Amino acid sequence: MTGQSSRAGPDERASCAAERAWAVLAEIADPEIPVLSILDLGIVRRVEASGPASIRVGLSPTYSGCPATSLIKASVVSALRAEGFAEVTVEDVLSPPWSSDWITDEGRRKLREYGIAPPAQTVDSVKALFAAPIVQCPRCASEATERISEFGSTPCKSLYRCTECREPFDYFKCI
């Protein structure tokens, strides 16, 4: 066996680079909800490596005009360059548009523990068109809640109050 056969080929090196990039992206926090990584949020659509130092990341904004999008892109570039990727490209992926259905189960758990109620129904629910959802309080798990304001601390959240424990909380809207 020659020394050449034990070396990783281009495809294997690219695969290792993509795995490294995914690990880096898992550590990047959403600037508006820092308990969530951008992977928890479900906005990373793809990671493609064309070599050990070149990476391309596709991101979907949570909604058109989200003020955190440019900060997230800058964080991705900075973190990947710090990890040794000399060439980092971040692209917008607009189709299909991001949906709150893409928040991971781990992300939903983190939201609850942080005091934010995760989306209560899927985006394609007909109920979402006609009535406010039944939102479970992230503190006491009661469904006896009421919406105080359509808009909370960020445009993607509504402000709710639990009528059992009387605590206010944000609800991450179904988008």
Sequence and secondary structure as in RCSB ss.txt:
>XXXX:A:sequence
MTGQSSRAGPDERASCAAERAWAVLAEIADPEIPVLSILDLGIVRRVEASGPASIRVGLSPTYSGCPATSLIKAS
VVSALRAEGFAEVTVEDVLSPPWSSDWITDEGRRKLREYGIAPPAQTVDSVKALFAAPIVQCPRCASEATERISE
FGSTPCKSLYRCTECREPFDYFKCI
>XXXX:A:secstr
  GGGGS  HHHHHHHHHHHHHHHHTT B SSSTTSBHHHHT EEEEEEEETTEEEEEE  SSTT TTHHHHHHH
HHHHHHHTT SEEEEEE  SS   GGGS HHHHHHHHHHTEE   S TT THHHHS      TTT  S EEEEES
  SSTTEEEEEETTT  EEEEE   
